[in-house]
Amino acid sequence: MAVLRLFAQAREAAGTGRDVVDGRTVDEVLAGARARYPEGFGALLPNCRVWVNGEPAHGDDEVGDDDEVAVLPPVSGGAA
């Protein structure tokens, strides 16, 4: 079970910033999160970046009990 960390809109959509979700890969962890949280969370995921232990991740990357999967929604704003 990996630690799932959610930021910004992902945290708001899920109603939590941290959870423990079962899965052997990033895709399995995210599928478990989609099933657990309201549908707004799942709708947001395609636009998010996912990192494992501070590194960019792919869906088939394996995760274990000591891994942290972070979901980072796009950030808007900036200098014009």
Order of alpha helices (4+ residues) and beta strands (2+ residues): beta-alpha-beta-alpha-alpha-beta-beta-beta
